[in-house]
Amino acid sequence: MSATELGPGDLAGYRPLREAIATHVAAARAVRCDWRQVIVFSSTQQSLDLAARLLLDPGDSVWMEEPGYPGARAAFTASGARVVPVPVDGMGLSVSAGKTLAPATRLAYVTPSHQFPLGTTLSLARRLELLRWATEHEAWIIEDDYDSEFRYTGRPLASLQGIDGGERVIYAGTFNKIFFPSLRLAFLIVPEALVDSFTAARAATDGAPPTLLQGALADFIASGHLAAHIRRMRELYRSRRDALLDAASEIGRLVALGPADTGLHVVAHLPDGADDRDIARRAHAQGLGAPPLSRYYLGPPSASGLLLGYAHEPPERIRQGIRTLARVLSASRKR
Ligand SMILES: Cc1ncc(COP(=O)(O)O)c(C=O)c1O
C-alpha cells in the first residue's frame, strides 16, 4: 500500500475494489454499471439500512416477498416504512397482487435469482412486469442477489438489473456468503441518479470498510482467484446438496423438498397444518438446527416447513441430520 492509501480514502469504497466488482458482476451476472455506481459496505444488512433511510419516508409502503428475508424487513421497518407482504408463488413475487395491495409503493425488495426462503426463481414475464410497474410509478427495486453464485444446474441467470439497464434497480451483492460471514464486505450497485446521494450518505454515516481489506479483495478478484474460488465452492456445495437430496429421497413420504438448483439451503415442506415451530424445537433438541418456514412470514403463514442448510456440513453429518429429521417427524405423526 502507498502512503496515500493510509488516509480515509474514498468513503464510497476503494476504487480498485469498485472497479473489480463492476467487472466481475458484468461477466458473472450481466449487471450493467460503471465503477462509480458501486458503493462498498460491510454487509447487505448495512446497505439495506442506508437504502431504507435514503429512499423511504415514514409511512411509505414497501413491497416485501411473503415469506421473505427478516433482515430486509427489519431495515425497512426501522426507517418507519410500512411493509406490505406480497405473496410469492411458483413464479416468484406476484406483481399483480402487489399492485392490488399497495399500488403507490416507493420500493420493492426482491430476491429474483433465488427467492428467500422458498428457492423459486422470478420468471421472465414477472421480471418485465415488475420493471414496467417500477418505471410507471417511479418506484425503486432492490434486487438482493445474495447467493446466486451457487447455481448447480443450467446456465447462470441474468440479473434483473441487467434487463433494466440500471434505471430503477439497486443491485445488492455480498461477499459474506461467497467467503464467510465475518469477512464483512458487500456492495450496492445504484442507478446513476442515486450515486451522489448514496456517496454523501455513506460519508455522513460511516465511510467504507478498512482499505486494507478492500485492497486484499481487489487483488484477489483481479488476479482471477474469485472466479476459481466460486467454481471450487460450487462443486463442494453441489456434492453436499446431492448428499441431502439423496438422503431426503428416503423420507419422501414425510417431506416434499422445494427447488434445490441454487443456493445453500433447501426448504423441506411439511404437510399442511404441521406445527413447524414445534418440529424445529424438537429437531434442535436432538442436535439438528433447521429454522421453521413460518418464521419468515409477516402475516399468518400459508405453508409449513423447515429450512435445511447444507453448505457448511460434510455429507455424513447431512445424512445424520436427515435421519434425525425422520425420527422427529415420525414421532410427531404418532402423537
Ligand atoms: C436474502 C439474504 N440477503 C442477504 C443476506 C446476508 O448478507 P450480509 O451478511 O452481507 O448482510 C442473507 C444472509 O443470510 C440473506 O439470506
The ligand as a Tripos MOL2 file, in Angstrom:
@<TRIPOS>MOLECULE
LIG
   16    16     1     0     0
SMALL
NO_CHARGES

@<TRIPOS>ATOM
      1 C1        -31.6850  -12.9790    1.4990 C.3       1 LIG1
      2 C2        -30.3920  -12.6110    2.1550 C.ar      1 LIG1
      3 N1        -29.8220  -11.4450    1.8580 N.ar      1 LIG1
      4 C3        -28.6610  -11.0740    2.4530 C.ar      1 LIG1
      5 C4        -28.0470  -11.8830    3.3800 C.ar      1 LIG1
      6 C5        -26.8280  -11.5200    4.1690 C.3       1 LIG1
      7 O1        -25.9340  -10.7240    3.6830 O.3       1 LIG1
      8 P1        -24.9530   -9.9530    4.6930 P.3       1 LIG1
      9 O2        -24.3510  -10.9640    5.6280 O.co2     1 LIG1
     10 O3        -23.9640   -9.3620    3.7770 O.co2     1 LIG1
     11 O4        -25.8040   -8.9500    5.4340 O.co2     1 LIG1
     12 C6        -28.6110  -13.1020    3.7150 C.ar      1 LIG1
     13 C7        -27.9520  -13.9300    4.7360 C.2       1 LIG1
     14 O5        -28.4080  -14.9150    5.2030 O.2       1 LIG1
     15 C8        -29.8080  -13.4780    3.0840 C.ar      1 LIG1
     16 O6        -30.3780  -14.6440    3.4010 O.3       1 LIG1
@<TRIPOS>BOND
     1     1     2 1
     2     2     3 ar
     3     2    15 ar
     4     3     4 ar
     5     4     5 ar
     6     5     6 1
     7     5    12 ar
     8     6     7 1
     9     7     8 1
    10     8     9 2
    11     8    10 1
    12     8    11 1
    13    12    13 1
    14    12    15 ar
    15    13    14 2
    16    15    16 1
@<TRIPOS>SUBSTRUCTURE
     1 LIG1         1 GROUP 0 **** ****
